[in-house]
Amino acid sequence: MEQMHTHISRQFNAELEDIRSRVLKMGGLVEQQIENAIEALVKGDTAQGEAVILNDTQVNKMEVTIDEECCQIIARRQPAASDLRLVVAVIKTITDLERIGDEAEKIARMAVQLAREERPKNNYAEIQSLGTHVREMLHDTLDAFARLDIEAAVRIAREDIKVDQKYEGTMRQMITYMMEDPRTISRVLNVIWAARALERIGDHSCNICEYVIYLVKGKDVRHTSLDQVEREILGKDKR
């Protein structure tokens, strides 16, 4: 009987490890989608932009597959404590990853439209800068998820403040362009939509960091300030 329990436990652990690795694979695809979408916009590459739009269905399929596997684990295994937290965290994480995929698709759509417009002298430097920051933030978030590193998760969540500041700076710059030359309005509006999509990717990455903390500590910190998280979860006093 003990051998049977050991076998079931081993199988269960393999299933949990499988859903974790699937999340990271989905995250890798989404990360690539962001990179390709930004590159398409900066280079004015219509074909690359259209490829990102087509690949979004692959991201959606991965979300559905992982979600189904999580539901089967809950039904079959009736996980408790940390195992249940892992399944819940995975379900939440893939929802945010799918939405990040949607934002990458939006950027790709803007890239296709901007390819038809006259290119600015700075070659969309503001999108390149914001895009690099956001892509690195997602990469580090997935790394924190893989290592269950809550200190890294809190540190990465703080990066969203910088993303918001860069986004606001970009918005001010875009409004100035439109005011100085109304002929740029059509192009600048597309850049604004792309910048907004990048800002949202930062928000979704921040959400995933919160799920990492929930997974490790069993505490929901979605409506808690980062200072409070550092005090209560990491035991750091900011004074």
C-alpha positions as CSV (number, residue, x, y, z in Angstrom):
1,M,0.0,0.0,0.0
2,E,2.9,2.4,0.9
3,Q,4.5,1.6,-2.5
4,M,1.2,2.6,-4.2
5,H,1.0,5.9,-2.3
6,T,4.7,6.6,-3.3
7,H,3.9,5.9,-6.9
8,I,0.8,8.2,-6.9
9,S,2.8,10.9,-5.1
10,R,5.6,10.6,-7.7
11,Q,3.0,10.8,-10.6
12,F,1.4,13.9,-8.9
13,N,4.8,15.6,-8.5
14,A,5.5,15.0,-12.2
15,E,2.2,16.5,-13.2
16,L,2.9,19.6,-11.1
17,E,6.3,19.9,-12.5
18,D,4.9,19.6,-16.0
19,I,2.4,22.5,-15.6
20,R,5.3,24.6,-14.2
21,S,7.5,23.9,-17.2
22,R,4.5,24.6,-19.6
23,V,4.0,28.0,-18.0
24,L,7.7,28.8,-18.6
25,K,7.5,27.6,-22.2
26,M,4.4,29.8,-22.7
27,G,6.3,32.7,-21.1
28,G,9.2,32.2,-23.5
29,L,6.9,32.3,-26.5
30,V,5.2,35.5,-25.2
31,E,8.6,37.1,-24.5
32,Q,9.6,36.3,-28.1
33,Q,6.3,37.8,-29.3
34,I,7.1,41.1,-27.6
35,E,10.6,41.2,-29.0
36,N,9.4,40.5,-32.5
37,A,6.6,43.0,-32.3
38,I,8.9,45.8,-31.1
39,E,11.4,44.9,-33.8
40,A,8.7,45.0,-36.5
41,L,7.6,48.5,-35.3
42,V,11.1,49.9,-35.2
43,K,12.2,48.4,-38.5
44,G,8.9,49.0,-40.3
45,D,8.8,45.3,-41.1
46,T,5.2,44.4,-42.1
47,A,5.9,40.7,-42.6
48,Q,7.3,40.4,-39.1
49,G,4.3,42.3,-37.6
50,E,1.9,40.0,-39.4
51,A,3.8,36.9,-38.2
52,V,3.3,38.1,-34.6
53,I,-0.4,38.6,-35.2
54,L,-0.7,35.0,-36.5
55,N,1.3,33.5,-33.7
56,D,-1.1,34.9,-31.1
57,T,-3.3,31.9,-31.7
58,Q,-0.5,29.7,-30.5
59,V,-0.3,31.6,-27.2
60,N,-4.1,31.3,-26.8
61,K,-3.9,27.5,-27.4
62,M,-1.2,27.1,-24.7
63,E,-3.4,29.0,-22.2
64,V,-6.3,26.7,-22.9
65,T,-4.2,23.5,-22.7
66,I,-2.5,24.5,-19.4
67,D,-5.9,25.6,-18.0
68,E,-7.4,22.2,-18.9
69,E,-4.5,20.3,-17.3
70,C,-4.9,22.4,-14.1
71,C,-8.6,21.6,-13.9
72,Q,-7.9,17.9,-14.4
73,I,-5.3,18.0,-11.5
74,I,-7.8,19.7,-9.2
75,A,-10.5,17.1,-10.1
76,R,-8.3,14.0,-9.9
77,R,-5.8,14.9,-7.2
78,Q,-7.8,17.3,-5.0
79,P,-4.5,19.1,-4.0
80,A,-4.2,20.8,-0.7
81,A,-1.9,23.5,0.8
82,S,1.1,24.4,-1.3
83,D,0.1,22.1,-4.2
84,L,-3.2,23.8,-4.5
85,R,-1.5,27.2,-4.4
86,L,0.7,26.2,-7.3
87,V,-2.2,25.2,-9.4
88,V,-4.1,28.4,-8.6
89,A,-0.9,30.5,-9.2
90,V,-0.5,28.8,-12.6
91,I,-4.1,29.5,-13.6
92,K,-3.7,33.1,-12.7
93,T,-0.2,33.4,-14.4
94,I,-1.3,32.0,-17.7
95,T,-4.2,34.4,-17.8
96,D,-1.8,37.3,-17.5
97,L,0.6,35.7,-20.0
98,E,-2.2,35.4,-22.5
99,R,-3.1,39.1,-22.0
100,I,0.6,40.0,-22.5
101,G,0.4,38.1,-25.7
102,D,-2.7,40.2,-26.7
103,E,-0.7,43.4,-26.0
104,A,2.2,42.1,-28.2
105,E,-0.3,41.5,-30.9
106,K,-1.6,45.1,-30.6
107,I,2.0,46.4,-30.9
108,A,2.4,44.2,-34.1
109,R,-0.8,45.7,-35.5
110,M,0.5,49.2,-34.9
111,A,3.8,48.1,-36.5
112,V,1.9,47.1,-39.7
113,Q,0.1,50.5,-39.8
114,L,3.2,52.5,-39.0
115,A,5.1,50.7,-41.8
116,R,2.9,52.7,-44.2
117,E,3.7,56.0,-42.6
118,E,6.7,58.3,-42.9
119,R,9.4,57.2,-40.4
120,P,10.5,59.7,-37.7
121,K,14.2,60.7,-37.4
122,N,14.6,59.1,-34.0
123,N,13.4,55.7,-35.4
124,Y,10.9,55.2,-32.6
125,A,13.6,55.4,-29.9
126,E,11.0,55.9,-27.2
127,I,9.3,52.6,-28.0
128,Q,12.7,50.8,-28.2
129,S,13.6,52.1,-24.7
130,L,10.3,51.3,-23.1
131,G,10.1,48.0,-24.9
132,T,13.5,46.9,-23.7
133,H,12.6,47.8,-20.1
134,V,9.3,45.9,-20.2
135,R,10.8,42.8,-22.0
136,E,13.5,42.5,-19.4
137,M,10.9,42.9,-16.6
138,L,8.9,40.0,-18.0
139,H,12.1,37.9,-18.4
140,D,13.1,38.5,-14.8
141,T,9.5,37.8,-13.7
142,L,9.5,34.4,-15.4
143,D,12.9,33.7,-13.8
144,A,11.5,34.5,-10.3
145,F,8.6,32.2,-11.1
146,A,11.0,29.4,-12.1
147,R,13.1,29.8,-8.9
148,L,10.2,30.7,-6.6
149,D,12.3,33.8,-5.6
150,I,10.0,36.2,-3.6
151,E,12.8,38.7,-3.0
152,A,13.3,39.0,-6.8
153,A,9.5,39.2,-7.3
154,V,9.3,42.2,-5.0
155,R,12.3,43.9,-6.6
156,I,10.8,43.3,-10.1
157,A,7.4,44.6,-9.0
158,R,9.1,47.9,-8.1
159,E,10.4,48.2,-11.7
160,D,6.8,48.9,-12.8
161,I,7.1,52.3,-11.2
162,K,10.0,53.1,-13.6
163,V,7.9,51.7,-16.5
164,D,5.0,54.0,-15.6
165,Q,7.4,57.0,-15.5
166,K,8.9,56.1,-18.9
167,Y,5.4,55.7,-20.3
168,E,4.3,59.1,-19.0
169,G,7.5,60.7,-20.4
170,T,6.7,59.1,-23.8
171,M,3.1,60.4,-23.7
172,R,4.3,64.0,-23.0
173,Q,6.7,63.7,-25.9
174,M,4.0,62.4,-28.3
175,I,1.6,65.2,-27.3
176,T,4.3,67.7,-28.1
177,Y,4.9,66.2,-31.5
178,M,1.2,66.5,-32.3
179,M,1.0,70.0,-31.1
180,E,4.0,71.1,-33.1
181,D,3.0,69.4,-36.3
182,P,-0.7,68.3,-36.7
183,R,0.4,66.2,-39.8
184,T,2.0,63.7,-37.4
185,I,-1.3,63.0,-35.5
186,S,-2.1,59.8,-37.3
187,R,1.4,58.3,-36.8
188,V,1.7,59.5,-33.3
189,L,-1.6,58.0,-32.2
190,N,-0.4,54.6,-33.3
191,V,2.8,55.1,-31.3
192,I,0.7,56.0,-28.3
193,W,-1.3,52.8,-28.6
194,A,2.0,50.8,-28.8
195,A,3.4,52.6,-25.7
196,R,0.1,51.9,-23.9
197,A,0.4,48.2,-24.7
198,L,3.9,48.1,-23.3
199,E,2.8,49.8,-20.1
200,R,0.1,47.2,-19.7
201,I,2.7,44.4,-20.1
202,G,4.5,45.9,-17.2
203,D,1.3,45.7,-15.1
204,H,0.7,42.1,-16.1
205,S,4.3,41.2,-15.2
206,C,3.8,42.9,-11.8
207,N,0.7,40.7,-11.3
208,I,2.7,37.5,-11.9
209,C,5.2,38.7,-9.3
210,E,2.4,38.9,-6.8
211,Y,1.3,35.3,-7.7
212,V,4.9,34.1,-7.0
213,I,4.6,35.7,-3.5
214,Y,1.2,34.0,-3.0
215,L,2.6,30.7,-4.2
216,V,5.6,30.7,-1.8
217,K,4.0,32.4,1.2
218,G,0.3,31.7,0.8
219,K,-0.5,35.4,1.2
220,D,-2.5,37.5,-1.3
221,V,-0.6,40.8,-1.8
222,R,-2.6,42.2,-4.7
223,H,-3.9,45.2,-2.8
224,T,-0.9,45.6,-0.5
225,S,1.8,48.3,-0.9
226,L,5.3,47.1,-1.8
227,D,6.7,48.6,1.4
228,Q,4.2,46.6,3.4
229,V,5.1,43.4,1.5
230,E,8.7,44.0,2.3
231,R,8.0,44.4,6.0
232,E,5.5,41.6,6.4
233,I,6.7,39.0,3.8
234,L,10.5,39.7,3.6
235,G,10.9,41.0,7.2
236,K,12.6,44.2,6.0
237,D,12.1,47.5,7.9
238,K,12.2,50.5,5.6
239,R,12.8,53.0,8.4
